Amino acid sequence: MNEQAKTHYRKAFDSPYLSSADIVEPTVLTIAKVTLETDKTKKTKDVFNTAYFAEKELRPGEKLKPMILNATNSKTMKALTGSPYIEDWAGTRVTVYVDTKVRFGNSSVEGLRISPTRVTKPVLTPASIQAWNNAKAAYKRDGDLRKVLERMDMSEEHRQQLIAECGEAAA
């Protein structure tokens, strides 16, 4: 039986937050928003930076939970975004992974970490013929480039070129 088909012992504790039991490999996620909120486990009255993700499922059929951003992960977010303000972290793509050497008291435990390496999207240019044609089809279908720009970066010059090419094709 492979590791992904097995059940982690921590699943029994059914936390309302993402945990090391949920992440089986480094996972790229998009932060939808970060809020300051009281611990939902009701074990403490502490307030945490809590990240919610744009993706709704971690894996097919498995709901993606919010993630508490401890001090280490909050500092990583500040470094990735260039902003100390949690409201500015929305839209940031991050890689969440399990670190097996997180210090907790005198022992090492598994903990979630956000990679300090920036997640980048591929850059769309006319040289990428298939992707360019797909983007043009999406623009003609949707009337804008929002869905394309969720997956790819594009210079303003290339955006205007793509839109112009779509206009020429319609004429």
N, C-alpha and C positions, 0 to 999 in steps of 0.2 A: 504494500500500500504506500503510495507516495505521500510526501509531507503535506501537500495541499488537500488531500482527501481525509487527513486525520483531524481530530478535534483537540484543540489546545485546552489544557485543564482550566485556563482562566475564563473560557467561554461560559462556564457554570455560574460565574459571578455576575453576568449580564449587566455590565456597566453601560450607562447612557452615553459614554464617551469612547472614542476610538482608543484602542490599546494595542500593545505589542502582540496580543493574541490575534488581532484582526489583520495585521500586516504580515504577509508571508514573503514578500519581496519588495524592494524599493518601488514605490508607487507615486506617479506624478498626478497631482491634484491641483485644482484651481480654487483659490480662496474666494468665496463669494462675499463674505463679510467676517469681521471679527468684532465681537461684543464683549463687554465687561459684564459678567453675570455670576450669580451665586451658584455654588456647587450643587448640581442636580442630584448627586448621590445622597444628599442630606446627611452625610457623615460629618461635614463641617459647615460652618457658616462663612467659609472663605469665599472670596470673589476672585474669579479667574478671567484671563484673556481667553476667549473661546472662539475658535475658528470654525466656521461653517463653509462647506464646499459646494461648488457649482455642480459637481457630479453628484448624482443621487444614489448610485450604487457603487460599492467597492468592487464587487464581482456580480455577475448576473444573479438577480434574486436576493442579494445581500445588501441591505440598506447601509448607506455610508453615514456614520455617526459624526458629530462634531468632535473636535480635538482641543483639549486644554493645551494652551501654549504656556509652558512653564517659563521661568526666567531665561534659561538657555535658548529655547526656541523663540522667545520674544526678541531676544538680542539678535538672533539669526535673521528674523524678519526685518528688524530695523536695518541690518546690514544689507539685506537683499533689496529693500525698497528705498533705502536712503532716508527713511522717515521714522521717527520715534512714535508716530501717531497711528493707533490701530485702525482708524478710519481710512488711512491711506494704503492699507495692505490688501484691500479688495482687488481682485483681478490678477493677483500674483500667482504664477504657476510655481509649485514647489514639489520637491521630491521628499516624501515621508518614508523613513526607514527605521528598522529596529537596531538600536545600539545595545549590545549585550554587556557593556561595561559602564552602565550608569551607576554612579555612586549614590547609595541610599543608606545613610548612617555609616556603619562599618562594613557593609557588604556591597557587592555588585549585583545589579538587577537589570532586567530588560526594560528599556524605555524607548519611547518614540522620539525621533529627532527629525528636524527639518534640515536637509542638506544645505550647506552654505553655498553650494554651486548653483548658479542661476540656470533655470530651465529656459531654454530658448526654443522658439518655433522656427521652422524652416522659412527661408526668405523666398518669396514668389517673384520670379522675373519672367519676361517673355522667353528667355532661353530654356526654361522648363516647359517645353511645349505641351505635354499632356496636362500638367497641373494648371498652366495658363488657360488652356481650353476649358478645363473643368471650372475654373474660376469665372470665365466668361459665361458659361452655361448657368452657373449659380446666380450671377448678376442678372442675366436675362429672366431667370425664373423668379428671383426674389425681389428684384428692383433695387438691391443694395448689396454691399459686400460684407455685411456683419458676420454671416456664417463662415465665409472664407477667412476673415481676419481673426476668428476664434482659433483657427488652426495654423494660420500662416502670417508672417509679417510681410509688409509691402511698403515700398517707398511711396511718397505722395505722387511723385512723377509717374511711377508705374500704375498707381491707382487711376490717375487721369488718363493714361494711355489705354488701359483696359476698358474704361468706360467709353472712351472715344471709339475704340474698335467695336464695341457692342453697338454703338450708335450708327456706325458705318454699315454694319451687317444688317441693321434693321431697314436702312434706306434702300 
